[in-house]
Amino acid sequence: MLGNLEVALLRNGDKAAALLPAERLDWLSGLPYYAALDGLLFVHAGLRPGIPLDQQHVDDLTGIREAFWAAEPLGGDPIVFGHTPTFKLGAPPGTIWQSSGRLGIDTGAKHGYRLTLLDLTHSIAYSCSTSLDSLYEEVRQESLHLSL
């Protein structure tokens, strides 16, 4: 799925061509902006409330923040998203965030908290530290109580 960094790369054609081989750029440009699977909607950043899915703007799908996660429940399939670190949503640093129909999974790897792999089939989160003093250590496995 495309996120804000991939979109920025693809929009900057000359620089992208200097950084990646053509076949990689072709592959990237063919990725979707969202995916619906097993009653869940996966999107990099979120959706603009009140706009049908097929009319969402790329900049919202890949970059929206508070207008999405602070909105009233959206209805429809629960949405799994990243982009906004969950500690900025009020979750304890390094943990998954849940709210009515939304599941935030960016557990702050870029900010020195946790890199998390989420197994939704079994409701288990696997994570490791991204703090420089314990990089990729402190591996955890947690059972989640998802209310999607």
Buried (B, 14 or more C-beta within 10 A) or exposed (E): BBBBEBBEBBEEEEEBEEEBEEEEBEEBEEEEBBEEEEEBBBBBBBBBBEEEBEEBEEEBBBBBBEEBBEBEEBEEBBBBBBBBBBBBBEBEBBBBBBBEBBBBBBBBBEBBBBBBEBEBEEEEBBBBBBBEEEEEEEEEEEEBEEEB
